[in-house]
Amino acid sequence: MENEMIDGIAKRLYELFGEAYEIHIDEVKQDFKEPCFFVVDLTDGQELVMRNRYQQTHSFDIQYFPKTGKSITRECNAIKQTIFMGMEYINLGDDLIRGTDMSANVQNDVLHFFVNYNIFVFRVLDPVPKMQTLAQTQHLKGSD
């Protein structure tokens, strides 16, 4: 599931920014080319909602490495606004999922955009054997 979410994030970033920005998923190479994005899967959680229904929370950090230069703050601010609006929904297979708890900050000239994608999953329960036969007897009281 996480791999499909990462693919959905990468696809959405490509739709928003095009070929001018490289998108790294697994690792950032030593000599990466700026500007680029790096998608990091931070934490995953699961909580039982009811019987066999669970809510999974997947937290991501989308890092943006701007071009080195004088206007890093302005560039990060422009990218941040586009990401806030553009990453609200991503594709997960044929479905859309909505991003929640979005926040962003700049640390060491790198924009960090944090977003959670929450989904519900169902656990398949073991089948309970069905009753084979039922014998029933019935008596009426006071019919003599």
Buried (B, 14 or more C-beta within 10 A) or exposed (E): EEEBBBBBBBEBBEEBBEEEBBBBBEEBEEEEEEBBBBBBBEEEEEEEEEEEEBBBBBBBBBBBBBEEEEEBEEBBBEBBEEBBEBBBBBBBEEEEBEBEEEEBEBEEEBBBBBBBBBBEEEEEEEEEEEEEEEEEEEEEEEEE
